[in-house]
């Protein structure tokens, strides 16, 4: 097993570690397979913990690894108190957490509390018990409309496509009630107005916190509670209705997070951390979820959904910083995750600047179309430098540090994402960013599995070997080496307490900002750009290599971190706060 570099482990402290942390997202199924079944697992991840610690991250976030029939690869949980056998055991999870802590790494799990699997014991009991039973009150069962109940209770649509209601066969064999599922039919939504649901998740949190887990990322955190009326969604039938907020962002959801925060804070002197996946219409709505009584942070997806454009990126940064100021919580930035196409492919595609700021990740980050991957790699490297220079927390999705493109040409029969299935192939879905990682260029399954193993659960393309970690680790110009350099110098250069200040530029393709004595500059244009800095600028890290360029010139589609002896205050800097709050 190779190592990126050697480094002394960081000490785990009870300070609010998340304020400027770098969190590495592990899609466990595709990270490292230890037993040769073609599926990544906890033991495989444990063998690679040293690699991640040496890379320079501060924490890991594991996508769901609880027991599941894997219809949505873990986001359909059948038992919240056990680990899926494909991934290991509860004991192995505890051992993983202990090993991570020894290396100075925190461990976050993924909490899916909006819905469970249709194989969860509660839902199986509800189907068997029949209409009107107490078991059905834990879910959203309703009688259908129409003369014989043959129509769904309302016209709500699933996020994954198609109706959000499925009719069940009652114990006597007749078609009966309908149940609600915001996502796939195999993922029935809980009714969070039922007290047993809240009590259940209190026990789930404590179970994993008692085993050393440091916190949770909360899936669809704004969606746990639905409007009590379940009224029709105006415009849903003809596609003109916009976002259905009766499915999301209900007032009662905040009491859930107050309960959870009290539980997490009870683990003093090292309280537990919560970050939410939250889509709401305004900063004011988002602020309701955050603060000392609820969640510590919410993901800022605004940066992720932007095209490669200086104005759009700057506006997203300003909005994120303005949101942070209003909510009094540090931003949680990301450019990629398990739900969107990889940055290399997105930035290598034609950039649509005519569209408004998108309201969802599907339209913005899972687009069809060819990609110039060489260009995409250049832009993705520069974007990483922008991301990691921002104040707050940065979340990195596995494989981004290798510069992996999206696998867009997976065989049709290999795709497994419910989005692909429910859309009839109209939407590519998320399989292409979940292909198992290439660790070794010359090994079977590129080192993802041991020799003689079963084929990986998703096929790896032959060109994956070009991006294998072992071919990049000793190449100073590789994307892996760039990430390693950024992560090891980030905190020293950009102190957490330093605000972001923009540097005025006459070039509309150039973004330049300072934090303390360090400066980040990104050229979004197709031509080299002169930086508005003094001649004494000293380059610290550059996203490109192989060109002898003075520190005050920035190549096209690239970024640089630098300092100047005169300091940023002599270069026309102005505070971000005014711009951010005005947008």
Buried (B, 14 or more C-beta within 10 A) or exposed (E): EBEBBEBEBBEBEEEEBBBBBBBBBBBBBBBBBBBEBBBBBBBBBBEBBBBBBBBBBBBBBBBBBBBBBBBBBBBBBBBBEBBBEBBBBBEBBBBBBEBBBEBBBBBBBBBBBBBBBBBBEBBBBBBEBBBEBEBBBBBBBBEBBEEEBEBBBBBBBBBBBEBBBBBBEBEEEEEBBBBBBBBBBBBBBBBBBBEEBBEBBBEBBBBBBEBBBBBBBBBBBBBBBBBEEBEBBEEBEEEEBEBBBBBBBBEEBBEBBEBBBEBBEEBEEEBBBBBBBBBBEEBEBBBBBBBEEBBBBBBBBBBBBBBBBBEBBBBBBBBBBBBBBBBEBBBBBBBBBBBBBBBBBBBBBEBEEEEEEBEEBBEBBBBEEEBBBEBBBBBBBBBBBBBBBBBBBBBBBBBBBBBBBBBBEBEEEEBBBBBBBBBEEEBBBBBBBBBBBBBBBEBBBBBBBBEEBEEBBBBBBEEBBBBBBBBBBEEEEBBBBBBBBBBBBBBEBBEBEBBBBBBEBEBEBBBBBBBBBBBBBBBBBEEEBBBBBBEEBEBBBBBBEEEEBEBBBBBBBBBBBBBBEEBBEEBEBEEBBEBBBEE
